[in-house]
Amino acid sequence: MDTSDPVYEATRRLRQDEDPQPVIDSMVADGFTREAAAEAVALVQKRHRGSGSDAQGHDVAIGAFHCVSGIGISLLSYVAASEGFGDDYTVKIGAIGVGALQALYGLFRIVRRR
């Protein structure tokens, strides 16, 4: 077993067991020092707790950006076509739809978590 990356091992083992003490004990039994195992478990738990709201806020921000960008590009295309710069215009349905869904998904996760 490669004992060079205790964070990887802690992440892998915490997915299987919610209680950190058995994870630390099993890592020690496999050759990690108790300090390294405890630090790795604490780091993984901290990242896991902190990533929830960050990821949800990221979903909202990126989704809103795509949605607004899709609307903006569609409007620019329509204005350009109506001003005589061509006969066709495009509507960025994918960017608008997927962006709106991603933003709503992030908002739903934020509301559900509280």
C-alpha positions in Angstrom: 0.0 0.0 0.0 1.2 3.5 -0.8 1.2 5.4 2.5 2.4 8.7 0.9 -1.0 10.3 0.6 -3.1 10.2 3.9 -5.6 12.7 2.6 -6.5 10.4 -0.3 -6.9 7.5 2.0 -9.0 9.5 4.5 -11.2 10.6 1.7 -11.7 7.1 0.4 -12.4 5.6 3.8 -14.7 8.4 5.1 -17.0 7.7 2.1 -17.5 4.3 3.6 -17.7 5.2 7.3 -19.1 8.4 8.7 -17.4 8.0 12.1 -13.8 9.4 11.9 -12.4 7.3 14.8 -12.6 3.9 13.0 -11.1 5.5 9.9 -8.2 6.9 11.9 -7.7 3.5 13.6 -7.7 1.6 10.3 -5.3 4.1 8.8 -2.9 3.6 11.7 -3.2 -0.2 11.4 -2.2 0.2 7.7 1.0 2.1 8.5 0.0 5.8 8.8 1.0 7.6 11.9 -1.9 8.6 14.2 -1.1 12.3 13.8 -1.1 12.0 10.0 -4.3 10.1 10.0 -6.0 12.5 12.4 -4.9 15.5 10.4 -6.0 14.0 7.1 -9.4 13.1 8.5 -9.8 16.6 10.0 -8.8 18.2 6.7 -11.2 16.0 4.7 -14.1 16.7 7.1 -13.4 20.5 7.0 -13.4 20.5 3.2 -16.5 18.4 3.1 -18.4 20.7 5.4 -17.2 23.9 3.7 -17.8 22.7 0.2 -21.5 22.5 0.4 -22.5 26.1 0.4 -19.6 27.1 -1.7 -20.6 24.6 -4.4 -24.2 25.7 -4.2 -23.3 29.4 -4.5 -21.0 28.5 -7.4 -24.0 26.7 -9.1 -26.1 29.8 -8.7 -23.4 32.2 -10.0 -22.4 30.1 -13.0 -26.0 29.3 -13.9 -27.0 32.9 -13.7 -24.0 34.0 -15.7 -24.9 31.5 -18.5 -28.5 32.4 -18.5 -27.9 36.2 -18.6 -25.2 35.8 -21.2 -27.5 33.7 -23.4 -30.2 36.3 -23.1 -27.7 39.1 -23.8 -26.2 37.4 -26.9 -29.7 36.6 -28.2 -30.8 40.2 -27.8 -27.6 41.5 -29.5 -28.2 39.1 -32.4 -31.9 40.2 -32.7 -30.9 43.9 -32.6 -28.2 43.4 -35.2 -30.6 41.5 -37.5 -33.3 44.1 -37.1 -30.8 46.9 -37.9 -30.0 45.4 -41.3 -26.9 43.5 -40.4 -28.4 40.3 -41.7 -31.7 38.5 -41.9 -31.3 35.9 -39.3 -30.8 36.0 -35.5 -30.0 33.3 -33.0 -31.6 32.6 -29.7 -29.2 30.8 -27.3 -31.8 28.4 -25.9 -29.2 26.0 -24.5 -27.3 28.6 -22.5 -30.5 30.2 -21.2 -32.2 26.9 -20.3 -29.2 25.1 -18.8 -28.0 28.3 -17.0 -31.5 28.7 -15.5 -31.7 25.1 -14.4 -28.2 25.2 -12.8 -29.1 28.4 -10.9 -32.4 27.0 -9.7 -30.6 23.7 -8.7 -28.1 25.7 -6.7 -30.9 27.7 -5.0 -32.8 24.6 -4.3 -29.8 23.0 -2.6 -29.2 26.2 -0.5 -32.8 26.3 0.7 -33.0 22.6 1.4 -29.8 22.7 3.4 -31.1 25.3 5.8 
